[in-house]
Amino acid sequence: MKAVMYGGGNIGRGFIGMLFSASGYEVTFVDVAEAVVDTLNREHTYPVRIIRGEEHQDIDVRNVCAVNGNNAEAVAEAIAEADIMATAVGVNVLKFIIPNLVAGIRLRKERGCKPFNILICENLMDANKVIEGMLKEHLNEEEQAWFDENIGLVEASIGRMVPIQTEEMKDGNPMRVCVESYGYLPVDKDAFKGEIPAIKNMVPFSPFDFYLKRKLYVHNMGHGMCAYLGNLLGLEYIYQAIDRDEIYLLVRGAMEESARALSIKYNVPLEEILKHITDLLNRFTNAALKDTCQRVGGDPTRKLSPQDRMIGSSTLALETGIMPAYIAIGAAAGVHRYINEAAGMVQSVDNAAYVLQTVSGLQKDSALAVLILSMYQKILEKADLRELRRFADAIIAEYLKEVI
């Protein structure tokens, strides 16, 4: 059995490629980093270190090789020969790999290959639809019809946390990837074409939209909020941030707002999501990961976009009758970071309103914008986190009086 892992970075090597190898596949990585490609082809193995606190477990991932993503013919051949494939290249890189995917798909069609599934391991809403549209731009009608019958674009929810690898984590081996122990891979059961392959720790779910939203609106939202609040306090690491009582309470409160909204939207028992939150908060404390607030809160433009973690979860909460006052604190802190990183912008309510309008799609007088701007104003006034929490509680109490 053969698998292609498009992307030899932290998720590709530290999670998906590792699962493919553990499931008995020969794994071909596709990457443009020559050092990674050369090392995999020379060694045919690489180390993964699972870390928790002071303890760790080393695993050698074997039976691997690589092709350079700039070698279109070799990539197409690898795709044509594979039984399963996954992508983990990052949202901004997807457009660059489309020509190679198209070439591989065409080669499979020419050879009459069996149905083929591609696990989409990208942090992007509706990633399967986005990639399908990008691929079909290059396919004619006959090829599109064959594609619809034979190619499954299967969204996956990546829950394993893999930080930027420091020299200390590499521990003398530049190919080493340090990861947390959580290793389950939920995927969209309904998207597969043909038989669902047996892959270690892969869990097919239907309907899958709930798990995507839970990942984005609970895990990613809570993680991002932890980072943005950590930024406000000048903290470097996520574990330092979540160790602060007030940050913990605010982040948990925000995650629970999303949990209640998801429970209502998808008719899922609230207790199930709350247990997941408890597990996540414990995982955030993993100091050995050395995950930074800078990394987790990076790319605030995407993370403040209308359907993403902060604004998307807030919108869902309002739609289901939940006041997202705690999430709004995280969104306001995200806006604060956005302005800090934007050239020529200074912190002001007017600029915050501009960010919410242009980045988040919120008009200044909308209910959600007003809520976030009220939290942002408190941040400008140097309110401490305890005061922000009291302010949020007062807004929730007033809201409950109106709806009861």
C-alpha positions in Angstrom: 0.0 0.0 0.0 1.2 3.5 -0.9 0.4 6.9 0.5 1.3 10.4 -0.5 1.7 13.1 2.1 1.7 16.5 0.4 3.6 18.7 2.8 6.6 17.5 4.9 6.2 20.0 7.7 5.1 19.7 11.3 1.6 18.3 10.7 2.7 16.2 7.7 5.6 14.5 9.5 4.4 14.9 13.1 0.9 13.6 12.6 -0.6 12.4 9.2 2.5 10.8 7.7 3.1 9.1 11.0 -0.4 7.6 11.0 0.0 6.4 7.4 3.3 4.7 8.3 1.8 3.1 11.4 -1.0 1.8 9.2 1.3 -0.1 6.9 1.7 2.3 4.1 4.8 3.2 2.2 4.8 7.0 2.6 6.0 9.4 -0.1 6.3 13.0 1.2 6.1 15.9 -1.3 7.9 19.0 -0.3 10.0 21.8 -1.8 12.4 21.9 1.1 15.4 20.2 -0.4 17.0 19.3 3.0 13.8 17.5 4.0 13.5 15.7 0.7 17.2 14.6 0.6 17.1 13.4 4.2 14.0 11.3 3.8 15.4 9.7 0.7 18.7 9.0 2.4 17.4 7.8 5.8 13.9 6.5 4.9 13.0 7.2 8.5 12.6 10.2 10.8 11.9 10.6 14.6 8.8 11.9 16.3 8.9 12.7 20.0 5.6 12.7 22.0 6.1 15.0 24.9 4.2 15.7 28.1 5.8 17.6 31.0 9.2 16.1 31.7 8.4 12.8 30.0 8.7 11.9 26.4 8.4 8.9 24.0 10.5 8.6 20.9 9.1 6.9 17.8 10.9 6.2 14.5 8.6 6.7 11.5 9.8 4.2 8.9 9.2 3.2 5.3 9.2 6.8 4.0 10.7 8.6 1.0 10.1 12.0 -0.7 9.9 13.7 -4.0 10.5 17.4 -4.7 7.3 19.4 -5.3 9.1 21.2 -8.1 9.4 17.9 -10.0 5.9 17.9 -11.5 6.3 14.6 -13.3 7.5 12.8 -10.2 4.7 14.2 -8.1 2.1 13.1 -10.7 3.5 9.6 -10.8 3.5 9.3 -7.0 -0.2 10.4 -6.9 -1.1 8.0 -9.7 0.5 5.1 -7.8 -0.9 5.9 -4.4 -3.8 4.3 -2.5 -4.5 7.3 -0.3 -3.2 10.9 -0.1 -3.3 13.9 2.3 -2.4 17.5 2.1 -1.0 19.6 4.9 0.7 22.5 3.1 -1.0 25.6 4.7 -3.9 27.7 3.3 -1.6 30.1 1.5 0.3 27.4 -0.3 -2.7 25.4 -1.7 -2.9 27.3 -4.9 0.7 26.4 -5.8 0.1 22.6 -5.5 -3.0 22.6 -7.6 -1.2 22.0 -11.0 0.6 19.0 -9.5 -2.7 17.6 -8.1 -4.4 18.0 -11.5 -1.5 16.2 -13.3 -1.7 13.3 -10.8 -5.5 13.1 -11.2 -5.2 13.1 -15.0 -2.7 10.3 -14.9 -5.0 8.3 -12.7 -7.8 8.8 -15.2 -5.6 7.8 -18.1 -4.6 4.6 -16.3 -8.1 3.7 -15.2 -7.1 3.7 -11.5 -9.6 2.9 -8.7 -11.3 5.6 -6.7 -8.9 7.8 -4.7 -9.4 9.8 -1.6 -7.4 12.9 -0.5 -7.5 13.8 3.2 -7.7 17.6 3.4 -5.7 18.6 6.5 -5.8 22.3 6.1 -7.1 24.9 8.6 -9.7 26.3 6.2 -13.5 26.4 6.3 -15.1 24.4 3.5 -11.6 23.3 2.4 -13.0 20.5 0.3 -15.2 22.9 -1.7 -12.4 25.4 -2.1 -10.0 22.8 -3.4 -12.6 21.2 -5.6 -13.2 24.6 -7.3 -9.5 25.2 -7.7 -9.0 21.8 -9.3 -12.0 21.9 -11.6 -10.8 25.2 -13.1 -8.1 23.1 -14.8 -10.3 20.1 -15.8 -12.6 19.8 -18.9 -16.1 18.5 -18.7 -15.2 14.8 -19.2 -12.4 15.1 -16.6 -14.8 16.8 -14.1 -17.3 14.0 -14.5 -14.6 11.4 -13.9 -13.4 13.4 -10.9 -16.9 13.5 -9.4 -17.1 9.7 -9.6 -13.6 8.8 -8.5 -12.0 11.5 -6.3 -13.0 12.0 -2.7 -12.0 15.2 -1.1 -12.3 14.3 2.6 -12.1 17.1 5.2 -10.2 16.3 8.4 -10.1 18.0 11.8 -6.6 18.4 13.0 -6.7 18.4 16.8 -3.0 17.5 17.5 -1.0 20.5 18.6 2.4 20.7 16.9 4.3 23.9 17.8 7.1 25.5 15.9 10.1 23.3 16.4 13.0 24.9 18.4 16.6 23.7 18.3 16.0 22.3 21.8 13.1 20.2 20.5 15.1 18.9 17.6 17.6 17.6 20.1 20.4 17.3 17.5 18.2 16.0 14.7 16.7 18.6 12.4 14.1 16.1 11.2 12.7 15.4 14.7 9.1 16.7 15.3 7.9 17.1 18.9 4.1 16.7 19.3 1.5 16.2 22.0 0.1 12.8 22.7 -3.4 13.5 21.4 -3.5 11.6 18.1 -7.1 11.2 16.8 -8.0 12.2 13.3 -11.8 12.8 12.7 -12.7 12.8 9.0 -15.8 13.3 6.9 -17.3 9.8 6.5 -19.7 10.9 3.8 -16.9 12.3 1.5 -15.1 9.0 0.8 -15.3 7.5 -2.7 -15.1 3.7 -2.6 -14.0 1.8 0.5 -13.0 3.8 3.5 -9.3 2.9 4.2 -8.2 1.5 7.5 -5.9 4.2 9.0 -4.7 4.2 12.6 -6.6 6.7 14.8 -8.7 7.9 11.8 -12.3 8.3 13.0 -14.9 8.8 10.2 -17.9 10.9 11.4 -21.2 11.9 9.9 -22.5 14.6 9.7 -19.0 16.1 9.8 -19.9 19.8 10.0 -20.3 19.5 13.8 -16.7 18.3 14.3 -15.3 21.0 12.0 -17.2 23.7 13.9 -16.2 22.2 17.3 -12.6 22.3 16.2 -12.8 25.9 15.0 -15.2 27.4 17.4 -14.1 25.7 20.6 -10.5 24.5 20.2 -9.1 27.1 17.8 -11.1 29.9 19.3 -10.1 29.1 22.8 -6.4 28.6 21.8 -6.4 31.9 19.9 -8.1 33.8 22.8 -5.5 32.4 25.2 -2.8 33.8 22.8 -4.4 37.2 22.5 -4.9 37.6 26.2 -1.3 36.4 26.7 -0.2 39.1 24.3 -2.0 41.8 26.4 0.0 40.6 29.4 3.3 40.3 27.6 3.5 36.5 28.1 5.5 34.4 25.7 4.0 30.9 26.0 0.5 29.5 25.9 1.1 27.5 29.0 2.1 30.7 30.9 -1.1 32.3 29.7 -3.5 29.5 30.6 -1.8 29.3 34.0 -3.1 32.8 34.9 -6.4 32.3 36.7 -8.2 35.2 35.0 -7.1 34.1 31.5 -8.3 30.5 32.3 -11.7 31.7 33.5 -12.2 34.0 30.4 -11.0 31.3 28.0 -13.1 28.6 29.6 -16.1 31.0 29.6 -15.7 31.7 25.9 -15.4 28.0 25.0 -18.5 27.3 27.0 -20.4 29.9 25.1 -19.5 28.2 21.9 -20.3 24.8 23.4 -23.8 25.9 24.3 -24.3 27.3 20.8 -23.0 24.1 19.1 -25.1 21.9 21.4 -28.2 23.8 20.3 -27.3 24.0 16.6 -26.4 20.4 16.2 -28.5 18.8 18.9 -25.4 17.3 20.6 -25.4 16.8 24.4 -23.7 19.7 26.0 -22.0 17.5 28.5 -20.0 15.8 25.7 -18.6 19.2 24.5 -17.9 20.3 28.0 -15.8 17.2 28.6 -13.9 18.1 25.4 -13.2 21.6 26.8 -11.8 20.2 30.0 -9.4 18.0 28.0 -8.4 20.9 25.8 -7.7 23.3 28.7 -5.5 20.6 30.3 -3.6 20.2 26.9 -3.0 23.9 26.8 -1.0 23.6 30.0 1.6 21.3 28.3 4.7 23.4 29.0 7.0 20.9 27.1 5.4 22.0 23.8 6.7 25.6 24.3 3.9 26.8 22.0 4.0 30.6 21.8 1.3 33.2 22.0 3.0 34.8 18.9 2.5 31.7 16.8 -1.0 30.7 18.0 -2.3 34.2 17.5 -0.6 34.7 14.2 -2.4 35.8 11.0 -5.2 37.8 12.9 -6.6 38.8 9.5 -7.7 35.2 8.9 -8.6 34.5 12.5 -10.9 37.6 12.6 -12.6 36.9 9.3 -16.4 36.5 9.2 -16.6 32.6 9.4 -13.4 32.0 11.4 -12.9 31.3 15.1 -13.7 34.6 16.8 -16.4 36.1 14.7 -17.9 32.8 13.4 -18.3 31.5 16.9 -19.8 34.8 18.1 -22.3 34.9 15.3 -23.4 31.3 15.9 -23.9 32.1 19.6 -26.1 35.1 18.8 -28.1 33.0 16.3 -28.8 30.4 19.0 -29.7 32.8 21.7 -26.3 32.9 23.5 -24.7 36.2 24.5 -21.0 35.8 23.4 -19.7 38.3 25.9 -16.6 36.2 26.8 -15.8 35.4 23.1 -16.1 39.2 22.4 -13.2 39.8 24.9 -11.1 37.4 22.8 -12.1 39.1 19.6 -11.3 42.5 21.0 -7.9 41.3 22.1 -7.4 39.9 18.6 -8.3 43.3 17.1 -5.8 44.9 19.5 -3.1 42.6 18.1 -4.1 43.2 14.5 -3.7 47.0 15.0 -0.4 46.5 16.7 0.9 44.6 13.7 -0.6 46.8 11.0 1.7 49.4 9.6 0.6 53.0 10.3 -2.3 52.1 12.6 -2.6 53.2 16.2 -4.9 51.8 18.9 -8.3 53.6 18.8 -11.9 52.8 18.7 -12.3 54.2 15.2 -9.5 52.0 13.9 -10.9 48.9 15.8 -14.3 49.6 14.1 -12.5 49.9 10.8 -10.9 46.5 11.3 -14.2 44.9 12.3 -15.8 46.3 9.1 -13.1 45.5 6.6 -11.7 42.3 8.1 -14.7 40.8 10.0 -17.5 42.1 7.8 -19.3 43.8 10.8 -20.9 47.2 10.5 -20.0 49.5 13.3 -23.6 49.7 14.6 -24.2 45.9 14.5 -24.9 44.2 17.8 -21.7 42.1 17.6 -19.5 45.0 16.6 -20.9 47.1 19.5 -20.2 44.3 21.9 -16.6 43.8 20.7 -15.9 47.5 20.6 -17.2 47.8 24.2 -14.6 45.2 25.2 -11.9 46.8 23.1 -12.7 50.2 24.9 -12.1 48.5 28.2 -8.7 47.2 26.9 -7.8 50.7 25.8 -8.7 52.0 29.3 -6.2 49.4 30.7 -8.9 47.5 32.5 -7.5 44.3 34.1 -8.8 40.9 33.2 -10.9 40.7 36.3 -12.7 43.9 35.4 -13.2 42.6 31.9 -14.8 39.4 33.3 -17.1 41.4 35.6 -18.1 43.6 32.6 -18.9 40.5 30.5 -20.9 39.0 33.4 -23.0 42.2 33.7 -23.7 42.2 29.9 -24.8 38.5 30.1 -27.0 39.2 33.2 -28.7 42.1 31.4 -29.2 40.0 28.3 -30.8 37.2 30.3 -33.3 39.7 31.9 -34.4 40.7 28.4 -34.9 37.2 27.0 -36.5 35.6 30.0 
